[in-house]
């Protein structure tokens, strides 16, 4: 999945809300074992620097959310009307 | 000014705990306490990770015990942590809980002596001494680290009973009072003061923390529901005199204990009454919690520890404490 391309579909004004929703999805997930430690550590480094809402931070959050809870990640994007990104994830996951 | 601490139980993945730890540090908490139970992830591995992802919060096991891990290894662990996060490490030491020790066949012998001796050994090891020690419970014969330690690390004693509380006041740099209700904390502080006086110290020289079971939510029902789980276990483990102090029906407490033994969680948690939640937790909306913390401060505590469960949604609860509760007491 091209996470940088996914981020390009997200309007800057919606990043903060999406970041918040994705963090909720990630923290509430029961699929912890699916989270690669590389990705977890990267996410924590972004959080430590408080830059999860940056373009590269959003890419990390999307990767984590899609890895753990793909349906909920798509749901979060749809809730915020970021349909292009949601469709791209669906297409990639079903291909 | 009161300090705020927060407790985490490393039963969740390290990355979830670390997310909350970073959030807590940013939100104004000054102390991080990590529980130490063998059933969860290792306390020192988790604290090492916390050291790497934080830069100002003070942290330590809250609490470890002298029975499961020999004091020389505890000294080694905290001295190593102190090298990684200089000046930010503290040690919480208590007698442990009998149920856990029984489950691994370890006898809780002479808890007062075990705690005092282990702290003696740890302090001397951490100070770089060669330790030859002959105690009632522990012995060492010239134990010494081959690496250079940074020196003294503050030791907090986790205590609940009067004798352990007095010992904590006598030997501790801090005390972790395992209680949430003003009546219990006031009683505990008086016991601590006895120990402080016996040692010829001043009460203001030690950091006395109320280590509470805490649950906050804007919706009181959600806060109560989250608290009930923790309170059920506290009620089940409380002696009758403590229950009576809070006018809690001992028979109801016994029913909860039986339900927990039978792994009947629904029955156990639904048996928790509002009186039990009030006695054994700080629970409610942010405003309710502020009132309760203010009451606890009157007892003379200098640190308030936000302990498990923290809230129905941990991230949201840390946010509420950081944005609504801590600023109230820092103003």
Interface residues (C-beta under 8 A of the other chain):
Chain A: X23 X24 X27 X32 X35 X37 X40 X41 X43 X44 X47 X48 X50
Chain B: X12 X13 X14 X15 X16 X18 X19 X22 X23 X26 X53 X54 X314 X315
